[in-house]
Amino acid sequence: MSIDAYCDGIKRVCDRFAALPFVVVCEVTFDTRPPDQAYITGRIEWANGSELYWKEYLDASLPHDESKLRYSYHVQDAAKNLLFHYDNALHKPTLPYREHKHIGTDTVLFAPAPTLEDVAQECAHVFGWL
């Protein structure tokens, strides 16, 4: 998949969520880089004051399952407390897996890389809107 096609898909997800009554703000920024890379950041603010912040760094010249080089999807409540967070950052002490999910501040579990739509849907379910 090309970077342009991937960015178009992210824009479609944002447009769908922006139209929902329980979404206050849905923002996304694309920084495309030659030859086929992109840095994408965004934010969804939910009607209950919670927020989803995300960033992805992609290289579409790599095989599809390796193209998302770095990612982070951070969900916090209105008081800025961490609800959950997906990322593939290296940790110290080292985790037994690269892709993982933080739940609150104490729990870290293996979790394959989600998509923006996966995480936005999870938020909508957690908050009781879907």
C-alpha positions in Angstrom: 0.0 0.0 0.0 1.3 3.5 -0.8 1.6 6.2 1.7 -1.0 8.2 -0.1 -3.5 5.3 0.1 -2.7 4.8 3.8 -3.2 8.5 4.6 -6.5 8.5 2.6 -7.6 5.6 4.8 -6.7 7.5 8.0 -8.6 10.6 6.7 -11.7 8.4 6.1 -11.6 7.0 9.6 -11.2 10.5 11.0 -14.1 11.8 8.9 -16.4 9.0 10.0 -15.6 9.6 13.7 -15.8 13.4 13.4 -19.4 12.9 12.2 -20.5 11.0 15.4 -22.4 12.8 18.1 -20.0 11.7 20.9 -16.9 13.1 19.2 -16.1 16.8 19.9 -12.9 17.1 17.9 -11.1 14.9 15.4 -7.8 16.3 14.1 -5.1 14.7 12.0 -1.8 16.0 10.5 0.2 14.3 7.8 3.9 14.8 7.2 4.8 12.8 4.1 8.5 12.2 3.4 10.2 10.8 0.3 10.4 8.2 -0.9 7.3 6.6 0.7 7.2 7.5 4.3 4.9 9.5 6.6 4.6 10.8 10.1 1.0 11.0 11.1 -0.3 12.6 14.3 -3.8 13.2 15.6 -6.3 13.7 18.4 -9.9 12.7 19.1 -11.7 14.4 21.9 -14.7 12.6 23.2 -17.9 14.1 24.6 -16.9 13.0 28.1 -13.7 15.0 28.0 -11.5 11.9 27.3 -8.9 12.1 24.5 -7.1 9.8 22.1 -3.7 11.0 20.9 -1.9 9.0 18.3 1.2 9.1 16.2 2.5 6.7 13.5 5.7 6.6 11.6 5.4 4.5 8.4 7.6 3.3 5.6 5.5 1.9 2.8 8.5 0.5 1.0 8.7 -2.2 3.6 6.4 -5.3 3.6 2.9 -4.4 5.0 3.4 -6.2 8.3 6.6 -4.2 8.9 5.7 -0.8 7.5 4.5 0.7 10.8 7.9 1.4 12.3 6.7 3.3 15.3 3.3 4.0 16.8 1.6 5.2 19.9 -2.1 5.4 20.7 -2.7 7.1 24.1 -6.1 7.3 25.7 -6.7 9.5 28.8 -9.7 10.5 30.8 -10.9 14.1 31.3 -8.6 14.4 34.3 -5.6 13.4 32.1 -5.3 10.0 33.8 -4.0 7.2 31.6 -6.7 4.7 30.6 -4.8 2.7 28.1 -1.9 3.1 25.7 -0.6 1.0 22.7 2.9 1.4 21.5 6.0 -0.5 20.2 8.7 1.5 22.0 11.6 -0.2 23.7 11.3 -0.2 27.4 13.7 -0.5 30.4 13.6 -3.0 31.8 13.1 -4.8 28.5 9.7 -6.3 27.8 9.4 -9.8 26.4 7.5 -8.3 23.4 7.8 -5.1 21.3 4.1 -4.5 20.6 2.2 -4.0 23.8 -0.6 -2.2 25.6 -0.4 -0.4 28.9 -3.6 -0.5 31.0 -3.5 2.2 33.7 0.0 2.7 35.1 0.7 -0.8 36.3 -0.2 -3.3 33.7 1.6 -4.1 30.4 0.3 -6.8 28.1 1.3 -8.2 24.7 -0.9 -6.6 22.0 -0.4 -6.6 18.3 -0.2 -3.2 16.6 -3.8 -1.9 16.3 -5.1 0.5 13.7 -6.5 3.9 14.4 -9.9 2.6 13.7 -9.4 -0.3 16.2 -8.4 2.1 19.0 -11.2 4.6 18.3 -13.7 1.8 18.3 -12.3 0.5 21.5 -12.7 3.9 23.1 -16.3 4.2 21.9 -17.0 0.8 23.4 -15.2 1.6 26.7 -17.2 4.8 27.0 -20.5 3.0 26.2 -21.3 4.7 22.9 -21.1 1.7 20.7 
